[in-house]
Amino acid sequence: MKHTLIIIMGLALLFLAACSEESNKLTQVDMNNLNVPGDFNYDMNNQVLVELQGPWRLPVYIKTTSGNLLFKAQLIPATGLNTRLTLPKTIRQVIVQYQMYEQTIDVTGGSLAYDFTASE
């Protein structure tokens, strides 16, 4: 029992020595030394208005250009698909899939509109 207590105390001392005050210090940076561009915007999201039309009642998939699914919905020919998506600012283009059609659309202007009835 005495040996176990000595081993535990030794490990505790090693642990405390490893957590020295030097490893916990942070580097201070003067905010006046930071160079932030005048047009910098802290917004990280982009609101995109989606307006899609199509001739068939089928699912529509909106994906990133790398293939990640962002949105899925049923397109109803009588009303179309009208919704608003919140996308990261880093996404500048999306791929819209509808039946056998696939269209790459730029979303930097805040809208995503396409009429698949013209593709027939």
C-alpha positions, 0 to 999 in steps of 0.5 A: 500500500505504501509503494502505491501511495509513493507511485501516485504521489510521484505521478502527481508531481510529474503531472504538476511539473508538466503543467508549468506556467510557461505553457499557459501563457498566451501571446498578446497582440495589439489590435492596432497592429492588425491590418483589416481590409476596408471592404471586409465583411464579417458575414459568413452566410449568404441568403439565396432566393430559390425559384425553380420551374419544371414540367414534372412533379419530381424531386429537385436536388441542390448540391455543391460542385463537389457533390454534397447535398444542400437541399432536396424538395419536390418540385410541383409544376403548377407552383414551382419551387420557391424558397430561401436558402442560407449558404456559406459565403464560400459557395459561389456555384451550386448544381441543381439536379432535376430528373435527367437534367443537371445545371450549374448555377452561380449564386453570388447574386443572391438568387438561384433561378432556373426554368427546366421547362425550356430544357424539354 
